[in-house]
């Protein structure tokens, strides 16, 4: 697995999570649940990929 692409993905996902946490009051109610669920799945995938990289 290319570590440069993985690093870019991890940084972008963590920034997305931070932006969603900081802007939770400005996100419309209809989008909150979907965006939060998407962000959580992406962050979990990032951590799984980090563990996979360490073990591979």
N, C-alpha and C positions, 0 to 999 in steps of 0.2 A: 504494500500500500504506500502511495506517495505521501511522505510526511508533510510536504509543503501544502498540498491540498487539504490534508487533515487539519493542519494548524489554522489555515484560513477558515475552514468550516467551524472549528471550535470557537475561534475568536468571534466570528459573526453570530453564531448561535448564542453565545454568552452575552454579547451586546444586545441582541434582540430581547433576551430575557430581562436584561437590565432596563431597557427602554420600556418594555411592557410594565415592569414594576413601577418605574418612576412616573409613567403617564397613565396609570390605571384610572385616574379620575376623568381624564379627557377622552377615553375610548368609549364609543357608543355602546350602550347596553347590549344590543343585538350581537356585537362582535366580540365582546369580552370573553365569553366561554369558549368560542371556537379558537380565538387567538391564543388564549391561555393553554388550551389543550394542545394545540400545535406546537407552541413553544416548549411545553413540558416534554412532549415526545421527542422533539429535536434535541433538547438538552440531555435527555436520557440516552439517546443514540450517540451523542458526542462522548459521554462518559463511557459507554460501552466500547466505542472505538478507541478511546484512550487505553482502557484495560486490555483490549485486543492487541494494540500496538506494543504494550509492555510485555505481553506474554508471547507474542510471535517472534 
